[in-house]
Amino acid sequence: MRRSSRCNPPASGRRPAPQHLKTATHRRRMSGRTWVIILTVVLMVPVLTISARALSQVSPRKPATHRHDRADSAATATSHSSATGRAGTARGATSVDSPALEPGRQADSATSTTLEPAGQVDSTTSTVIKPVGAGLYLFTPSSTYPFIDHAVLGGSWSEFEPGPGDFSGPGWARIDSALRDHPTYKFRLRIMAGRGAPDWVKRIGGGCVQAYLAWDNISSCVPRFWTDAYLDEYQRFMNELARRYDNQPRILDVVDSACMTTWAEPFIRAGRDAASNRRLWSAGLNEATDRHCFERSMQIHASAFQHTRVSLATHTQWQIIVNPASDADAVQPSWTKERDLLNELRSRYGDKLLVQNNGLGGNEGCTPGQSLTTATSMWCWIASAAAPKGFQTEGDRRLSPYTVYGAIQQGLKMHGCFIEHNQFGTNMAEAKDLDSKLKADCASQQ
């Protein structure tokens, strides 16, 4: 009786015919493939369904939209003052999904709104940087100059944070009211640290230091701004400021006043007042600790404000506090060290760093064209630096015999984007023309 090969194994030592082996193996493979296909289809159905739903909800991508520091006392009561390299920024109509900035409302950190046109994209973070402020800046919005649409807002730090973490001061209402009452204006925020810091901040690290600035006859007690304990509090304050206004498109930049003494011009200390300089030295201020304040405060602003530029005021020389044993006045002013620091900060932060000078007169300035690394004066450096940059006049008392119009002309020669002053005279046609020229010149540099 013949036995089926399917039921009986072949005799010892015999192998099935090759064709028999191939057929069985093929059947097993086909069976395995069938199950793989079935499982794949079953698993892919929900995935494809979810993907289709997600695609249906995606919005199309939108293109990126794009001193008086030393002013007359009446003007400074409510608002006080304060290389080239565009590292990290790409200009033009780059397409990004940008966080929204909404005009005319206080921004919450979780709020999403829309940026105005003419913004810039920081390619390192893919965030939109607000446009550069340009034209004439008033210290108080005024209907006298209907063509002016930029102003400075601010006050003292103590008006915003009267106690540690207590953000209930009247300064916030001042900003919100200006935004509400002047919807066509764009603003610079200049909030005074230094002598404007709250008393509780001035007590940090051993108490405040008395500093006297002779040319303005102002004596004040300033906090130990070079210490990390102080800078930690400044950072918390800036974080709160950014939480409220970084998404507000009409607040274009915030002044870095962390390292100031009397004015929001942090390269100024106490001039040649030896007693003040000695006190500052004894409290711990020197070139290294001063530099630390500049570098950390800039980092604080850059981290807190994703969309808002930071403004830093220059001076003709950095008043570096030194050991009284080596200098009777305990100060060695240096333009070259200030220049090197400015170049370092500009190379690090690009045009997110706005540089300005707060003492422009009718006869000060320099012809653009010098190298930023060897510029012979602050005026020549700022004249040659890339935008954004601008000026504040030295104030009505010091302008004489020149006029504010003469100062603006000097600023235009150095390609400044803006000029700050408390008033712009009575010649409306000339003031309007100068405002237009500043805006056009700044736009041509973007």
Protein Blocks (a to p, Z undefined) as FASTA:
>chain_A
ZZdfklpccdehiacdfklmmmmmmmmmmmmmmmmmmmmmmmmmmmmmmmmmmmmmpccd
dddddfffkgcfklmmmoccdeedjehiaedjddcddddddehiacdfkbccdddehiac
dfklopacddddedjddfbdcfklmmbccdcedddfklmmmbghiacbfklmmmmmmmmm
mmmbccdddddehjlpcfklmmggniaaddddfklopacddddfkbmklmmmmmmmmmmm
mmmmmmpmklmbdcdfklpckbccfkbcnljafklmmmmmmnopafklmmmmmmmmmmmm
mmmmmmbccdddddfbdcddddfklomnlpacdfklmmmmmmmmmmmnmmmbccddfkbc
fkbccdehiafklocbfklmmmmpccddddddebjklmpmcdfklmmmmmmmnopabdcd
fbecjblklmmmmmmmmmmmmmmmZZ
